[in-house]
């Protein structure tokens, strides 16, 4: 049961890596940064960052690597991994859903939409693999 949970965690981390690649290859930052700039003009106190490609990519690669390393904590029965698993899964399900909704709304494929179904599937799979009663 714990092994399946760790595998599901790694599957979602791998899906996130594919998603980052999808966004990088489809110019996600041009959409993100222009949206943030417009939001800052409308609501100046919003603390949303604008990224350069290098900083954005290095940050996300680091996050993905850390996520893979955290799978070892699941296998060791570390406290808090159940809560972290629910958080990780729901954030990725929301992220995948947001890319799909934005693409439908904009009537064109938004960067990241091609890998969004993978995020949704892997996130939902992780949700089903988290054992009940484990802290």
TADA-V306732 format. One record per pair of residues at least 6 apart in sequence whose ideal C-beta (glycine too) atoms are under 7 Angstrom apart, sorted by the first residue. I is the first residue (numbers start at 1). J is the second residue. D is the distance in whole Angstrom. If there is no record, write none. Layout:
# TADA-V306732
i=I j=J d=D
i=I j=J d=D
This chain:
# TADA-V306732
i=1 j=131 d=5
i=2 j=74 d=6
i=2 j=75 d=6
i=2 j=131 d=7
i=4 j=129 d=5
i=5 j=74 d=6
i=5 j=129 d=5
i=5 j=130 d=6
i=5 j=131 d=6
i=6 j=71 d=5
i=6 j=74 d=4
i=6 j=75 d=5
i=8 j=125 d=5
i=8 j=126 d=4
i=8 j=129 d=4
i=9 j=71 d=5
i=9 j=74 d=6
i=9 j=85 d=6
i=9 j=126 d=6
i=10 j=68 d=6
i=10 j=71 d=5
i=11 j=122 d=5
i=11 j=125 d=6
i=12 j=88 d=6
i=12 j=89 d=7
i=12 j=92 d=6
i=12 j=122 d=4
i=12 j=123 d=6
i=12 j=126 d=5
i=13 j=64 d=6
i=13 j=67 d=4
i=13 j=68 d=5
i=15 j=118 d=5
i=15 j=119 d=5
i=15 j=122 d=4
i=16 j=64 d=6
i=16 j=67 d=7
i=16 j=92 d=6
i=16 j=119 d=7
i=17 j=64 d=5
i=18 j=115 d=5
i=18 j=118 d=6
i=19 j=112 d=6
i=19 j=115 d=4
i=19 j=119 d=6
i=20 j=60 d=5
i=20 j=64 d=7
i=22 j=112 d=5
i=22 j=114 d=5
i=22 j=115 d=4
i=23 j=111 d=5
i=23 j=112 d=4
i=24 j=57 d=6
i=26 j=111 d=4
i=26 j=112 d=7
i=27 j=111 d=6
i=28 j=111 d=4
i=28 j=112 d=6
i=29 j=51 d=6
i=29 j=53 d=6
i=29 j=56 d=6
i=31 j=110 d=7
i=31 j=111 d=6
i=33 j=50 d=5
i=33 j=51 d=7
i=36 j=48 d=5
i=36 j=50 d=5
i=37 j=50 d=7
i=39 j=46 d=6
i=39 j=48 d=6
i=40 j=46 d=6
i=40 j=48 d=7
i=73 j=81 d=5
i=74 j=81 d=5
i=79 j=135 d=5
i=82 j=130 d=6
i=82 j=134 d=5
i=82 j=135 d=6
i=85 j=126 d=6
i=85 j=130 d=5
i=86 j=130 d=6
i=89 j=123 d=5
i=89 j=126 d=4
i=89 j=127 d=5
i=92 j=119 d=5
i=92 j=122 d=7
i=92 j=123 d=4
i=93 j=120 d=6
i=93 j=123 d=4
i=93 j=124 d=6
i=95 j=119 d=6
i=96 j=116 d=4
i=96 j=117 d=7
i=96 j=119 d=3
i=96 j=120 d=4
i=96 j=123 d=7
i=97 j=120 d=7
i=99 j=110 d=6
i=99 j=112 d=5
i=99 j=113 d=5
i=99 j=116 d=4
i=100 j=113 d=6
i=100 j=116 d=5
i=102 j=110 d=5
i=103 j=109 d=5
i=103 j=110 d=5
i=103 j=113 d=4
